């Protein structure tokens, strides 16, 4: 569950007419802070960003999905309405806690940003 402060930041960005990616930035920042504080870990920088974007989508930020996930039919999505069981939720939380913290170091985030910019430039 995102913090109240994060949701307020995203709503403020929406009111100002900012793009959805900017609105989602608040959620990604929050996720990076969580990993840094040790609430849970992440194997890679991409994973930490993906968790943040997922939280943003759940909170109602209209971020378009890219890749195979976007092409799935609506019939398969309707079965995902149920909330995961407590056992599964706890298992995923424990698994994340075993992950490392290096994925959100300044160096790793810088490397990820540069790679993304390079990919954007060629595309």
N, CA, C and O atoms as a GROMACS GRO file, in nm:
protein
  492
    1UNK      N    1   0.084  -0.119   0.000
    1UNK     CA    2   0.000   0.000   0.000
    1UNK      C    3   0.089   0.125   0.000
    1UNK      O    4   0.174   0.141   0.088
    2UNK      N    5   0.070   0.213  -0.098
    2UNK     CA    6   0.150   0.336  -0.103
    2UNK      C    7   0.119   0.429   0.014
    2UNK      O    8   0.008   0.428   0.068
    3UNK      N    9   0.217   0.508   0.051
    3UNK     CA   10   0.198   0.603   0.160
    3UNK      C   11   0.108   0.717   0.113
    3UNK      O   12   0.098   0.745  -0.007
    4UNK      N   13   0.043   0.782   0.210
    4UNK     CA   14  -0.049   0.891   0.181
    4UNK      C   15   0.022   1.004   0.107
    4UNK      O   16  -0.032   1.064   0.014
    5UNK      N   17   0.145   1.031   0.150
    5UNK     CA   18   0.225   1.139   0.093
    5UNK      C   19   0.250   1.114  -0.056
    5UNK      O   20   0.245   1.208  -0.137
    6UNK      N   21   0.276   0.989  -0.092
    6UNK     CA   22   0.304   0.954  -0.232
    6UNK      C   23   0.182   0.974  -0.320
    6UNK      O   24   0.192   1.028  -0.430
    7UNK      N   25   0.066   0.930  -0.271
    7UNK     CA   26  -0.058   0.946  -0.346
    7UNK      C   27  -0.090   1.094  -0.365
    7UNK      O   28  -0.135   1.134  -0.472
    8UNK      N   29  -0.065   1.175  -0.263
    8UNK     CA   30  -0.089   1.319  -0.273
    8UNK      C   31   0.002   1.383  -0.378
    8UNK      O   32  -0.041   1.469  -0.455
    9UNK      N   33   0.129   1.340  -0.382
    9UNK     CA   34   0.223   1.392  -0.480
    9UNK      C   35   0.178   1.359  -0.622
    9UNK      O   36   0.184   1.443  -0.712
   10UNK      N   37   0.132   1.235  -0.640
   10UNK     CA   38   0.086   1.192  -0.773
   10UNK      C   39  -0.038   1.271  -0.816
   10UNK      O   40  -0.050   1.311  -0.931
   11UNK      N   41  -0.130   1.292  -0.722
   11UNK     CA   42  -0.252   1.368  -0.754
   11UNK      C   43  -0.220   1.513  -0.788
   11UNK      O   44  -0.280   1.572  -0.878
   12UNK      N   45  -0.123   1.569  -0.716
   12UNK     CA   46  -0.080   1.708  -0.742
   12UNK      C   47  -0.022   1.718  -0.883
   12UNK      O   48  -0.050   1.813  -0.956
   13UNK      N   49   0.059   1.618  -0.920
   13UNK     CA   50   0.119   1.616  -1.054
   13UNK      C   51   0.010   1.606  -1.162
   13UNK      O   52   0.020   1.666  -1.268
   14UNK      N   53  -0.094   1.528  -1.133
   14UNK     CA   54  -0.204   1.512  -1.228
   14UNK      C   55  -0.280   1.643  -1.245
   14UNK      O   56  -0.315   1.683  -1.357
   15UNK      N   57  -0.306   1.711  -1.133
   15UNK     CA   58  -0.375   1.840  -1.138
   15UNK      C   59  -0.297   1.942  -1.220
   15UNK      O   60  -0.355   2.025  -1.289
   16UNK      N   61  -0.164   1.934  -1.211
   16UNK     CA   62  -0.079   2.027  -1.285
   16UNK      C   63  -0.068   1.990  -1.433
   16UNK      O   64  -0.007   2.062  -1.511
   17UNK      N   65  -0.128   1.877  -1.470
   17UNK     CA   66  -0.128   1.836  -1.610
   17UNK      C   67  -0.001   1.764  -1.652
   17UNK      O   68   0.031   1.760  -1.771
   18UNK      N   69   0.069   1.707  -1.556
   18UNK     CA   70   0.193   1.635  -1.588
   18UNK      C   71   0.159   1.500  -1.652
   18UNK      O   72   0.047   1.450  -1.638
   19UNK      N   73   0.255   1.443  -1.723
   19UNK     CA   74   0.236   1.314  -1.789
   19UNK      C   75   0.223   1.203  -1.685
   19UNK      O   76   0.268   1.219  -1.572
   20UNK      N   77   0.160   1.090  -1.723
   20UNK     CA   78   0.146   0.978  -1.629
   20UNK      C   79   0.280   0.925  -1.576
   20UNK      O   80   0.290   0.881  -1.462
   21UNK      N   81   0.384   0.930  -1.661
   21UNK     CA   82   0.514   0.880  -1.617
   21UNK      C   83   0.569   0.966  -1.502
   21UNK      O   84   0.636   0.915  -1.413
   22UNK      N   85   0.540   1.096  -1.506
   22UNK     CA   86   0.583   1.186  -1.399
   22UNK      C   87   0.504   1.157  -1.271
   22UNK      O   88   0.559   1.158  -1.161
   23UNK      N   89   0.374   1.131  -1.289
   23UNK     CA   90   0.289   1.097  -1.174
   23UNK      C   91   0.340   0.968  -1.109
   23UNK      O   92   0.342   0.957  -0.986
   24UNK      N   93   0.381   0.873  -1.190
   24UNK     CA   94   0.428   0.744  -1.140
   24UNK      C   95   0.565   0.756  -1.072
   24UNK      O   96   0.603   0.672  -0.992
   25UNK      N   97   0.637   0.862  -1.106
   25UNK     CA   98   0.770   0.883  -1.047
   25UNK      C   99   0.768   0.887  -0.896
   25UNK      O  100   0.863   0.842  -0.832
   26UNK      N  101   0.662   0.940  -0.838
   26UNK     CA  102   0.649   0.946  -0.691
   26UNK      C  103   0.647   0.805  -0.632
   26UNK      O  104   0.706   0.781  -0.527
   27UNK      N  105   0.578   0.713  -0.700
   27UNK     CA  106   0.568   0.575  -0.652
   27UNK      C  107   0.701   0.502  -0.665
   27UNK      O  108   0.739   0.423  -0.579
   28UNK      N  109   0.772   0.530  -0.775
   28UNK     CA  110   0.903   0.467  -0.797
   28UNK      C  111   1.002   0.516  -0.692
   28UNK      O  112   1.080   0.437  -0.637
   29UNK      N  113   1.000   0.646  -0.663
   29UNK     CA  114   1.088   0.703  -0.560
   29UNK      C  115   1.062   0.639  -0.425
   29UNK      O  116   1.154   0.604  -0.351
   30UNK      N  117   0.934   0.624  -0.392
   30UNK     CA  118   0.895   0.561  -0.266
   30UNK      C  119   0.950   0.418  -0.258
   30UNK      O  120   1.000   0.376  -0.154
   31UNK      N  121   0.941   0.346  -0.368
   31UNK     CA  122   0.987   0.207  -0.372
   31UNK      C  123   1.138   0.200  -0.351
   31UNK      O  124   1.187   0.112  -0.280
   32UNK      N  125   1.211   0.293  -0.413
   32UNK     CA  126   1.356   0.298  -0.398
   32UNK      C  127   1.392   0.324  -0.252
   32UNK      O  128   1.485   0.263  -0.199
   33UNK      N  129   1.318   0.413  -0.188
   33UNK     CA  130   1.342   0.440  -0.045
   33UNK      C  131   1.315   0.317   0.040
   33UNK      O  132   1.388   0.289   0.135
   34UNK      N  133   1.209   0.242   0.006
   34UNK     CA  134   1.177   0.120   0.080
   34UNK      C  135   1.291   0.019   0.073
   34UNK      O  136   1.327  -0.043   0.173
   35UNK      N  137   1.347   0.003  -0.047
   35UNK     CA  138   1.457  -0.092  -0.063
   35UNK      C  139   1.579  -0.043   0.014
   35UNK      O  140   1.648  -0.121   0.079
   36UNK      N  141   1.606   0.087   0.006
   36UNK     CA  142   1.722   0.143   0.078
   36UNK      C  143   1.709   0.127   0.229
   36UNK      O  144   1.808   0.099   0.297
   37UNK      N  145   1.588   0.145   0.281
   37UNK     CA  146   1.566   0.132   0.425
   37UNK      C  147   1.567  -0.013   0.470
   37UNK      O  148   1.582  -0.042   0.589
   38UNK      N  149   1.550  -0.106   0.375
   38UNK     CA  150   1.552  -0.248   0.410
   38UNK      C  151   1.415  -0.306   0.434
   38UNK      O  152   1.404  -0.416   0.490
   39UNK      N  153   1.309  -0.237   0.393
   39UNK     CA  154   1.175  -0.294   0.407
   39UNK      C  155   1.165  -0.420   0.323
   39UNK      O  156   1.100  -0.517   0.362
   40UNK      N  157   1.230  -0.417   0.208
   40UNK     CA  158   1.246  -0.535   0.124
   40UNK      C  159   1.360  -0.509   0.028
   40UNK      O  160   1.412  -0.398   0.023
   41UNK      N  161   1.399  -0.609  -0.048
   41UNK     CA  162   1.509  -0.594  -0.142
   41UNK      C  163   1.461  -0.596  -0.284
   41UNK      O  164   1.340  -0.600  -0.310
   42UNK      N  165   1.556  -0.595  -0.377
   42UNK     CA  166   1.526  -0.609  -0.520
   42UNK      C  167   1.649  -0.667  -0.586
   42UNK      O  168   1.762  -0.630  -0.553
   43UNK      N  169   1.628  -0.758  -0.680
   43UNK     CA  170   1.741  -0.820  -0.750
   43UNK      C  171   1.808  -0.721  -0.844
   43UNK      O  172   1.930  -0.722  -0.861
   44UNK      N  173   1.727  -0.637  -0.905
   44UNK     CA  174   1.783  -0.542  -1.001
   44UNK      C  175   1.711  -0.408  -0.988
   44UNK      O  176   1.606  -0.397  -0.924
   45UNK      N  177   1.771  -0.308  -1.050
   45UNK     CA  178   1.711  -0.175  -1.050
   45UNK      C  179   1.577  -0.180  -1.124
   45UNK      O  180   1.480  -0.115  -1.082
   46UNK      N  181   1.572  -0.257  -1.233
   46UNK     CA  182   1.449  -0.270  -1.311
   46UNK      C  183   1.336  -0.325  -1.226
   46UNK      O  184   1.221  -0.283  -1.239
   47UNK      N  185   1.369  -0.420  -1.137
   47UNK     CA  186   1.266  -0.479  -1.052
   47UNK      C  187   1.209  -0.374  -0.956
   47UNK      O  188   1.087  -0.367  -0.937
   48UNK      N  189   1.296  -0.294  -0.898
   48UNK     CA  190   1.251  -0.189  -0.805
   48UNK      C  191   1.160  -0.090  -0.878
   48UNK      O  192   1.057  -0.048  -0.824
   49UNK      N  193   1.196  -0.054  -1.001
   49UNK     CA  194   1.116   0.038  -1.080
   49UNK      C  195   0.982  -0.026  -1.116
   49UNK      O  196   0.878   0.039  -1.110
   50UNK      N  197   0.986  -0.154  -1.152
   50UNK     CA  198   0.864  -0.226  -1.190
   50UNK      C  199   0.766  -0.234  -1.074
   50UNK      O  200   0.645  -0.222  -1.093
   51UNK      N  201   0.817  -0.255  -0.954
   51UNK     CA  202   0.730  -0.261  -0.835
   51UNK      C  203   0.663  -0.126  -0.815
   51UNK      O  204   0.543  -0.120  -0.786
   52UNK      N  205   0.740  -0.018  -0.830
   52UNK     CA  206   0.686   0.117  -0.816
   52UNK      C  207   0.578   0.147  -0.920
   52UNK      O  208   0.475   0.206  -0.888
   53UNK      N  209   0.603   0.106  -1.045
   53UNK     CA  210   0.505   0.129  -1.152
   53UNK      C  211   0.378   0.048  -1.128
   53UNK      O  212   0.268   0.094  -1.157
   54UNK      N  213   0.396  -0.072  -1.075
   54UNK     CA  214   0.280  -0.157  -1.045
   54UNK      C  215   0.192  -0.091  -0.938
   54UNK      O  216   0.070  -0.092  -0.948
   55UNK      N  217   0.256  -0.034  -0.838
   55UNK     CA  218   0.182   0.036  -0.732
   55UNK      C  219   0.109   0.157  -0.790
   55UNK      O  220  -0.003   0.188  -0.751
   56UNK      N  221   0.175   0.226  -0.883
   56UNK     CA  222   0.114   0.343  -0.946
   56UNK      C  223  -0.010   0.302  -1.024
   56UNK      O  224  -0.113   0.370  -1.017
   57UNK      N  225   0.000   0.191  -1.099
   57UNK     CA  226  -0.116   0.143  -1.176
   57UNK      C  227  -0.231   0.109  -1.084
   57UNK      O  228  -0.346   0.141  -1.114
   58UNK      N  229  -0.200   0.043  -0.972
   58UNK     CA  230  -0.305   0.007  -0.876
   58UNK      C  231  -0.370   0.130  -0.815
   58UNK      O  232  -0.488   0.128  -0.781
   59UNK      N  233  -0.292   0.237  -0.801
   59UNK     CA  234  -0.344   0.360  -0.742
   59UNK      C  235  -0.423   0.443  -0.844
   59UNK      O  236  -0.483   0.544  -0.808
   60UNK      N  237  -0.422   0.400  -0.970
   60UNK     CA  238  -0.504   0.468  -1.071
   60UNK      C  239  -0.429   0.557  -1.168
   60UNK      O  240  -0.492   0.631  -1.243
   61UNK      N  241  -0.297   0.551  -1.168
   61UNK     CA  242  -0.220   0.628  -1.265
   61UNK      C  243  -0.228   0.555  -1.398
   61UNK      O  244  -0.204   0.434  -1.404
   62UNK      N  245  -0.261   0.626  -1.504
   62UNK     CA  246  -0.285   0.565  -1.634
   62UNK      C  247  -0.155   0.545  -1.713
   62UNK      O  248  -0.128   0.618  -1.808
   63UNK      N  249  -0.075   0.446  -1.672
   63UNK     CA  250   0.051   0.416  -1.741
   63UNK      C  251   0.025   0.306  -1.842
   63UNK      O  252  -0.024   0.199  -1.805
   64UNK      N  253   0.058   0.329  -1.969
   64UNK     CA  254   0.037   0.221  -2.067
   64UNK      C  255   0.136   0.108  -2.045
   64UNK      O  256   0.254   0.131  -2.018
   65UNK      N  257   0.087  -0.016  -2.058
   65UNK     CA  258   0.174  -0.132  -2.044
   65UNK      C  259   0.244  -0.155  -2.176
   65UNK      O  260   0.186  -0.136  -2.282
   66UNK      N  261   0.370  -0.198  -2.170
   66UNK     CA  262   0.445  -0.227  -2.292
   66UNK      C  263   0.477  -0.376  -2.296
   66UNK      O  264   0.486  -0.440  -2.191
   67UNK      N  265   0.493  -0.429  -2.415
   67UNK     CA  266   0.532  -0.568  -2.431
   67UNK      C  267   0.416  -0.664  -2.434
   67UNK      O  268   0.304  -0.625  -2.469
   68UNK      N  269   0.440  -0.788  -2.399
   68UNK     CA  270   0.341  -0.895  -2.410
   68UNK      C  271   0.222  -0.876  -2.317
   68UNK      O  272   0.109  -0.912  -2.352
   69UNK      N  273   0.246  -0.820  -2.202
   69UNK     CA  274   0.138  -0.803  -2.103
   69UNK      C  275   0.025  -0.715  -2.158
   69UNK      O  276  -0.091  -0.734  -2.122
   70UNK      N  277   0.059  -0.620  -2.244
   70UNK     CA  278  -0.040  -0.529  -2.299
   70UNK      C  279  -0.129  -0.597  -2.402
   70UNK      O  280  -0.242  -0.554  -2.424
   71UNK      N  281  -0.078  -0.703  -2.466
   71UNK     CA  282  -0.150  -0.767  -2.574
   71UNK      C  283  -0.247  -0.876  -2.528
   71UNK      O  284  -0.322  -0.930  -2.610
   72UNK      N  285  -0.247  -0.909  -2.400
   72UNK     CA  286  -0.336  -1.013  -2.349
   72UNK      C  287  -0.482  -0.970  -2.361
   72UNK      O  288  -0.514  -0.851  -2.354
   73UNK      N  289  -0.569  -1.067  -2.379
   73UNK     CA  290  -0.711  -1.035  -2.394
   73UNK      C  291  -0.772  -0.994  -2.260
   73UNK      O  292  -0.716  -1.022  -2.154
   74UNK      N  293  -0.886  -0.928  -2.266
   74UNK     CA  294  -0.953  -0.882  -2.145
   74UNK      C  295  -1.012  -0.997  -2.065
   74UNK      O  296  -1.033  -0.985  -1.945
   75UNK      N  297  -1.038  -1.111  -2.132
   75UNK     CA  298  -1.095  -1.228  -2.064
   75UNK      C  299  -0.997  -1.281  -1.958
   75UNK      O  300  -1.039  -1.323  -1.850
   76UNK      N  301  -0.868  -1.280  -1.990
   76UNK     CA  302  -0.769  -1.332  -1.895
   76UNK      C  303  -0.747  -1.234  -1.779
   76UNK      O  304  -0.708  -1.275  -1.670
   77UNK      N  305  -0.774  -1.106  -1.802
   77UNK     CA  306  -0.754  -1.006  -1.699
   77UNK      C  307  -0.865  -1.008  -1.595
   77UNK      O  308  -0.844  -0.972  -1.480
   78UNK      N  309  -0.985  -1.050  -1.636
   78UNK     CA  310  -1.099  -1.049  -1.544
   78UNK      C  311  -1.081  -1.150  -1.431
   78UNK      O  312  -1.139  -1.134  -1.324
   79UNK      N  313  -1.001  -1.254  -1.453
   79UNK     CA  314  -0.980  -1.354  -1.350
   79UNK      C  315  -0.883  -1.305  -1.242
   79UNK      O  316  -0.869  -1.370  -1.138
   80UNK      N  317  -0.816  -1.192  -1.264
   80UNK     CA  318  -0.717  -1.142  -1.169
   80UNK      C  319  -0.775  -1.044  -1.066
   80UNK      O  320  -0.698  -0.980  -0.995
   81UNK      N  321  -0.904  -1.033  -1.057
   81UNK     CA  322  -0.967  -0.936  -0.967
   81UNK      C  323  -0.946  -0.973  -0.820
   81UNK      O  324  -0.939  -0.886  -0.734
   82UNK      N  325  -0.935  -1.105  -0.793
   82UNK     CA  326  -0.921  -1.150  -0.654
   82UNK      C  327  -0.788  -1.106  -0.593
   82UNK      O  328  -0.686  -1.101  -0.662
   83UNK      N  329  -0.791  -1.076  -0.467
   83UNK     CA  330  -0.672  -1.040  -0.394
   83UNK      C  331  -0.595  -1.168  -0.360
   83UNK      O  332  -0.657  -1.269  -0.328
   84UNK      N  333  -0.459  -1.167  -0.368
   84UNK     CA  334  -0.385  -1.290  -0.340
   84UNK      C  335  -0.404  -1.335  -0.195
   84UNK      O  336  -0.428  -1.253  -0.107
   85UNK      N  337  -0.391  -1.465  -0.172
   85UNK     CA  338  -0.411  -1.518  -0.039
   85UNK      C  339  -0.303  -1.466   0.055
   85UNK      O  340  -0.195  -1.425   0.011
   86UNK      N  341  -0.331  -1.469   0.184
   86UNK     CA  342  -0.236  -1.419   0.285
   86UNK      C  343  -0.106  -1.498   0.278
   86UNK      O  344   0.002  -1.442   0.292
   87UNK      N  345  -0.118  -1.629   0.257
   87UNK     CA  346  -0.001  -1.716   0.251
   87UNK      C  347   0.091  -1.674   0.135
   87UNK      O  348   0.213  -1.665   0.151
   88UNK      N  349   0.030  -1.650   0.020
   88UNK     CA  350   0.108  -1.611  -0.098
   88UNK      C  351   0.171  -1.474  -0.078
   88UNK      O  352   0.287  -1.452  -0.113
   89UNK      N  353   0.095  -1.382  -0.022
   89UNK     CA  354   0.143  -1.247   0.003
   89UNK      C  355   0.263  -1.247   0.097
   89UNK      O  356   0.363  -1.179   0.073
   90UNK      N  357   0.253  -1.325   0.204
   90UNK     CA  358   0.363  -1.336   0.301
   90UNK      C  359   0.486  -1.399   0.237
   90UNK      O  360   0.599  -1.358   0.263
   91UNK      N  361   0.463  -1.498   0.151
   91UNK     CA  362   0.574  -1.566   0.084
   91UNK      C  363   0.650  -1.470  -0.006
   91UNK      O  364   0.773  -1.471  -0.008
   92UNK      N  365   0.576  -1.388  -0.081
   92UNK     CA  366   0.643  -1.293  -0.171
   92UNK      C  367   0.717  -1.186  -0.090
   92UNK      O  368   0.824  -1.141  -0.131
   93UNK      N  369   0.661  -1.144   0.022
   93UNK     CA  370   0.726  -1.045   0.107
   93UNK      C  371   0.856  -1.101   0.164
   93UNK      O  372   0.959  -1.033   0.165
   94UNK      N  373   0.851  -1.227   0.210
   94UNK     CA  374   0.973  -1.292   0.263
   94UNK      C  375   1.080  -1.306   0.156
   94UNK      O  376   1.198  -1.285   0.181
   95UNK      N  377   1.036  -1.341   0.035
   95UNK     CA  378   1.131  -1.357  -0.076
   95UNK      C  379   1.200  -1.224  -0.107
   95UNK      O  380   1.320  -1.220  -0.131
   96UNK      N  381   1.121  -1.116  -0.108
   96UNK     CA  382   1.178  -0.984  -0.135
   96UNK      C  383   1.275  -0.942  -0.024
   96UNK      O  384   1.376  -0.876  -0.051
   97UNK      N  385   1.244  -0.979   0.100
   97UNK     CA  386   1.332  -0.942   0.212
   97UNK      C  387   1.469  -1.010   0.201
   97UNK      O  388   1.568  -0.958   0.252
   98UNK      N  389   1.473  -1.125   0.134
   98UNK     CA  390   1.600  -1.196   0.117
   98UNK      C  391   1.685  -1.134   0.006
   98UNK      O  392   1.804  -1.164  -0.006
   99UNK      N  393   1.624  -1.049  -0.076
   99UNK     CA  394   1.697  -0.988  -0.187
   99UNK      C  395   1.793  -0.880  -0.136
   99UNK      O  396   1.785  -0.836  -0.022
  100UNK      N  397   1.884  -0.840  -0.225
  100UNK     CA  398   1.987  -0.743  -0.189
  100UNK      C  399   1.939  -0.599  -0.190
  100UNK      O  400   1.824  -0.570  -0.224
  101UNK      N  401   2.029  -0.509  -0.153
  101UNK     CA  402   1.998  -0.366  -0.146
  101UNK      C  403   2.074  -0.287  -0.252
  101UNK      O  404   2.048  -0.168  -0.273
  102UNK      N  405   2.170  -0.353  -0.319
  102UNK     CA  406   2.257  -0.283  -0.414
  102UNK      C  407   2.184  -0.236  -0.540
  102UNK      O  408   2.235  -0.150  -0.613
  103UNK      N  409   2.067  -0.290  -0.565
  103UNK     CA  410   1.993  -0.256  -0.687
  103UNK      C  411   1.952  -0.109  -0.691
  103UNK      O  412   1.928  -0.055  -0.798
  104UNK      N  413   1.944  -0.044  -0.575
  104UNK     CA  414   1.902   0.096  -0.572
  104UNK      C  415   2.013   0.189  -0.523
  104UNK      O  416   1.986   0.297  -0.471
  105UNK      N  417   2.137   0.144  -0.540
  105UNK     CA  418   2.248   0.233  -0.507
  105UNK      C  419   2.255   0.343  -0.612
  105UNK      O  420   2.198   0.330  -0.720
  106UNK      N  421   2.323   0.451  -0.581
  106UNK     CA  422   2.334   0.564  -0.676
  106UNK      C  423   2.395   0.516  -0.807
  106UNK      O  424   2.353   0.557  -0.915
  107UNK      N  425   2.495   0.430  -0.795
  107UNK     CA  426   2.566   0.379  -0.913
  107UNK      C  427   2.471   0.298  -1.002
  107UNK      O  428   2.469   0.315  -1.124
  108UNK      N  429   2.393   0.208  -0.939
  108UNK     CA  430   2.302   0.121  -1.015
  108UNK      C  431   2.192   0.203  -1.083
  108UNK      O  432   2.157   0.178  -1.198
  109UNK      N  433   2.137   0.300  -1.011
  109UNK     CA  434   2.032   0.385  -1.068
  109UNK      C  435   2.085   0.470  -1.184
  109UNK      O  436   2.016   0.490  -1.284
  110UNK      N  437   2.207   0.518  -1.168
  110UNK     CA  438   2.270   0.597  -1.273
  110UNK      C  439   2.290   0.512  -1.398
  110UNK      O  440   2.261   0.555  -1.509
  111UNK      N  441   2.340   0.389  -1.378
  111UNK     CA  442   2.363   0.298  -1.489
  111UNK      C  443   2.232   0.267  -1.562
  111UNK      O  444   2.227   0.266  -1.685
  112UNK      N  445   2.126   0.243  -1.485
  112UNK     CA  446   1.995   0.212  -1.543
  112UNK      C  447   1.941   0.330  -1.624
  112UNK      O  448   1.889   0.312  -1.734
  113UNK      N  449   1.955   0.451  -1.570
  113UNK     CA  450   1.908   0.571  -1.638
  113UNK      C  451   1.982   0.594  -1.770
  113UNK      O  452   1.921   0.629  -1.871
  114UNK      N  453   2.112   0.573  -1.767
  114UNK     CA  454   2.193   0.591  -1.889
  114UNK      C  455   2.155   0.488  -1.995
  114UNK      O  456   2.144   0.521  -2.113
  115UNK      N  457   2.134   0.364  -1.953
  115UNK     CA  458   2.094   0.258  -2.047
  115UNK      C  459   1.960   0.290  -2.111
  115UNK      O  460   1.942   0.276  -2.232
  116UNK      N  461   1.865   0.335  -2.028
  116UNK     CA  462   1.731   0.368  -2.078
  116UNK      C  463   1.739   0.484  -2.178
  116UNK      O  464   1.671   0.482  -2.280
  117UNK      N  465   1.821   0.583  -2.147
  117UNK     CA  466   1.837   0.699  -2.236
  117UNK      C  467   1.899   0.656  -2.368
  117UNK      O  468   1.860   0.704  -2.475
  118UNK      N  469   1.996   0.565  -2.362
  118UNK     CA  470   2.063   0.515  -2.482
  118UNK      C  471   1.963   0.440  -2.571
  118UNK      O  472   1.963   0.456  -2.693
  119UNK      N  473   1.878   0.358  -2.506
  119UNK     CA  474   1.778   0.281  -2.580
  119UNK      C  475   1.676   0.374  -2.645
  119UNK      O  476   1.633   0.352  -2.759
  120UNK      N  477   1.638   0.480  -2.573
  120UNK     CA  478   1.540   0.576  -2.622
  120UNK      C  479   1.596   0.651  -2.743
  120UNK      O  480   1.524   0.680  -2.839
  121UNK      N  481   1.724   0.682  -2.738
  121UNK     CA  482   1.792   0.756  -2.843
  121UNK      C  483   1.793   0.677  -2.975
  121UNK      O  484   1.768   0.733  -3.081
  122UNK      N  485   1.822   0.547  -2.967
  122UNK     CA  486   1.829   0.465  -3.087
  122UNK      C  487   1.690   0.435  -3.144
  122UNK      O  488   1.674   0.419  -3.265
  123UNK      N  489   1.590   0.428  -3.058
  123UNK     CA  490   1.453   0.400  -3.102
  123UNK      C  491   1.387   0.526  -3.152
  123UNK      O  492   1.271   0.523  -3.194
   0.00000   0.00000   0.00000
